[in-house]
Amino acid sequence: MRLIDADVFVKNVVKYSYQSTKTIGTALRETPTVDAEPVVRCKDCIWYAGKGRDGFGLCRDNGKYWAEDDFCSYGDKGDKNAETD
């Protein structure tokens, strides 16, 4: 996955639309990426142990309860069917 700066992309489309028949591809290649990481929501994380107290999900990594749509820096989609320590 490549996260891009959409504002620069739009400028590149306009810039290249008069110069090339490959406008979109050229504009995408010339558009810089942004410094970001994909977010793994608790409900999709390998550490998610299912709903517990008050409907919140239990995290096997830190033992705390979180909302299913929360996320943290330890989130990992991994293979939820694989054994974890």
Backbone bond lengths (Angstrom), bond angles and torsions (degrees), N, CA, C in turn:
res aa  C-N    CA-C-N  psi(-1)  N-CA   C-N-CA  omega(-1)  CA-C   N-CA-C  phi
1 M - - - 1.447 - - 1.527 107.86 -
2 R 1.307 114.75 144.90 1.454 121.00 -179.70 1.519 108.56 -131.47
3 L 1.328 118.36 109.55 1.458 122.47 178.68 1.519 108.30 -85.82
4 I 1.336 116.66 128.58 1.459 120.40 -174.95 1.516 112.35 -118.44
5 D 1.324 115.30 165.73 1.454 123.11 174.63 1.532 107.15 -85.56
6 A 1.309 117.76 103.48 1.467 122.18 -174.20 1.525 112.52 -64.53
7 D 1.320 118.26 -32.25 1.466 120.20 178.48 1.527 110.76 -63.44
8 V 1.320 117.29 -43.27 1.462 121.09 177.40 1.525 110.03 -66.45
9 F 1.328 116.93 -37.93 1.467 120.77 178.79 1.526 110.83 -57.96
10 V 1.326 117.47 -47.25 1.464 121.32 -179.85 1.533 109.89 -60.29
11 K 1.326 117.67 -43.18 1.464 120.90 177.50 1.529 110.54 -62.08
12 N 1.327 117.06 -39.87 1.460 120.47 179.52 1.526 111.84 -66.35
13 V 1.327 117.55 -37.75 1.465 120.77 178.48 1.525 109.46 -61.12
14 V 1.318 115.92 -46.30 1.467 119.74 179.06 1.530 109.81 -63.48
15 K 1.319 116.66 -44.28 1.470 122.02 -178.81 1.526 111.69 -59.79
16 Y 1.340 117.32 -45.24 1.451 120.78 -175.14 1.521 114.26 -88.89
17 S 1.327 118.53 -10.84 1.457 120.44 -176.44 1.526 112.00 -64.85
18 Y 1.303 118.12 -22.76 1.450 121.75 179.42 1.523 112.20 -95.72
19 Q 1.340 117.65 -6.94 1.452 121.16 -172.30 1.523 114.41 -112.78
20 S 1.316 119.38 -19.52 1.457 120.02 -169.96 1.520 111.73 -150.59
21 T 1.330 115.77 153.49 1.463 120.19 174.11 1.525 110.48 -84.28
22 K 1.338 116.88 -11.52 1.460 121.58 179.78 1.527 109.68 -103.15
23 T 1.309 116.28 47.94 1.461 123.07 -173.85 1.524 113.92 -53.02
24 I 1.307 118.40 -54.08 1.462 122.19 -174.49 1.529 110.68 -65.22
25 G 1.324 117.99 -48.08 1.461 121.10 -179.86 1.516 112.38 -61.01
26 T 1.330 116.11 -44.09 1.469 120.47 178.99 1.520 110.07 -64.40
27 A 1.325 116.94 -44.95 1.466 120.88 -179.96 1.521 110.97 -61.30
28 L 1.337 117.60 -40.88 1.473 120.66 179.01 1.527 111.66 -64.74
29 R 1.326 116.33 -44.03 1.469 119.66 -179.94 1.518 111.76 -63.23
30 E 1.325 117.21 -32.77 1.465 121.82 -177.68 1.535 113.12 -86.28
31 T 1.317 117.19 -6.90 1.469 121.08 -177.37 1.525 110.16 -86.63
32 P 1.350 117.31 127.49 1.458 119.77 -179.20 1.532 112.47 -71.23
33 T 1.308 115.25 153.43 1.459 120.28 175.58 1.522 109.31 -84.44
34 V 1.321 116.06 162.00 1.462 121.03 177.08 1.520 108.76 -105.90
35 D 1.311 116.25 156.70 1.460 121.85 179.59 1.525 108.36 -85.58
36 A 1.323 116.25 95.00 1.465 121.00 -178.11 1.518 109.36 -151.14
37 E 1.310 115.48 156.87 1.457 122.70 176.65 1.516 108.71 -121.13
38 P 1.324 117.91 141.28 1.467 119.26 175.71 1.532 110.29 -62.87
39 V 1.314 115.93 144.57 1.459 121.93 -179.17 1.528 109.51 -93.09
40 V 1.322 116.93 136.00 1.464 121.99 173.56 1.531 106.88 -107.13
41 R 1.311 116.37 114.68 1.466 121.16 178.63 1.525 109.62 -71.46
42 C 1.320 116.87 151.04 1.468 121.53 -178.60 1.526 112.24 -51.64
43 K 1.332 117.07 -44.43 1.468 120.15 -176.83 1.520 112.44 -62.91
44 D 1.349 118.57 -19.82 1.463 122.39 -179.43 1.525 112.63 -104.07
45 C 1.314 117.78 2.46 1.463 122.96 -174.05 1.536 111.76 -86.89
46 I 1.325 116.00 148.29 1.469 119.91 177.54 1.526 111.72 -66.66
47 W 1.317 117.69 -21.12 1.472 121.09 -178.55 1.525 112.60 -86.45
48 Y 1.336 117.97 -7.61 1.458 121.90 -178.88 1.530 109.94 -69.65
49 A 1.326 116.39 124.38 1.469 121.15 -175.63 1.526 112.42 -104.54
50 G 1.318 118.04 11.46 1.461 120.78 -179.97 1.517 111.59 95.75
51 K 1.327 114.70 171.99 1.467 120.34 -177.41 1.512 110.64 -69.66
52 G 1.294 113.85 141.63 1.449 120.30 178.40 1.511 109.90 -131.92
53 R 1.304 116.09 -130.29 1.461 124.63 -177.54 1.533 112.71 -52.39
54 D 1.313 117.22 126.42 1.464 124.49 175.79 1.527 113.53 55.12
55 G 1.337 118.16 27.64 1.452 121.59 177.69 1.519 115.14 81.17
56 F 1.327 117.33 3.33 1.457 120.59 177.80 1.521 109.84 -86.95
57 G 1.329 115.90 152.31 1.457 120.73 -179.22 1.508 112.12 -85.60
58 L 1.322 116.73 140.79 1.458 122.11 178.68 1.525 109.88 -90.08
59 C 1.327 116.01 133.84 1.463 121.66 177.58 1.523 108.56 -97.74
60 R 1.344 116.58 121.46 1.466 120.55 178.62 1.526 111.75 -72.05
61 D 1.349 117.12 -19.10 1.462 120.21 -178.84 1.526 111.70 -74.80
62 N 1.331 117.05 -44.85 1.465 119.00 -176.22 1.524 114.28 -120.04
63 G 1.332 118.58 -0.66 1.458 121.91 176.22 1.513 115.27 72.59
64 K 1.328 117.72 11.09 1.463 121.08 -179.39 1.517 110.35 -100.35
65 Y 1.321 115.28 162.54 1.459 122.16 177.85 1.519 108.98 -100.44
66 W 1.331 115.79 134.47 1.457 121.90 -178.35 1.525 109.42 -135.63
67 A 1.334 115.72 156.71 1.464 120.02 172.01 1.523 107.82 -68.54
68 E 1.319 117.27 147.85 1.463 121.07 -176.38 1.529 113.02 -60.17
69 D 1.340 117.68 -27.53 1.467 119.24 -179.13 1.534 112.66 -94.02
70 D 1.337 117.49 7.21 1.465 121.02 173.39 1.525 109.38 -73.72
71 F 1.318 115.98 172.33 1.452 121.36 175.65 1.521 108.34 -154.90
72 C 1.335 116.72 162.54 1.459 120.86 177.23 1.527 109.18 -145.88
73 S 1.300 116.51 177.33 1.467 120.34 -177.63 1.523 112.70 -74.58
74 Y 1.332 118.70 -7.93 1.463 121.57 179.24 1.527 112.41 -99.39
75 G 1.336 117.11 1.17 1.453 121.36 -178.38 1.516 112.24 -57.36
76 D 1.331 115.86 136.81 1.459 121.15 -177.97 1.515 108.50 -147.73
77 K 1.338 117.43 118.09 1.467 119.50 177.86 1.509 110.02 -66.49
78 G 1.327 117.00 -44.76 1.459 121.30 177.18 1.515 113.23 39.23
79 D 1.293 116.61 -151.69 1.459 123.33 176.38 1.524 106.52 -112.24
80 K 1.321 117.28 104.36 1.460 120.65 -176.66 1.516 113.29 -62.89
81 N 1.336 117.17 -17.23 1.460 120.49 179.96 1.529 112.65 -88.83
82 A 1.327 116.45 -12.52 1.469 119.65 179.53 1.520 109.57 -77.15
83 E 1.316 116.93 154.89 1.465 120.99 177.75 1.512 109.93 -71.62
84 T 1.332 116.76 138.50 1.458 122.29 175.46 1.500 109.06 -117.16
85 D 1.322 116.05 153.08 1.469 120.76 179.79 1.502 111.62 -77.35
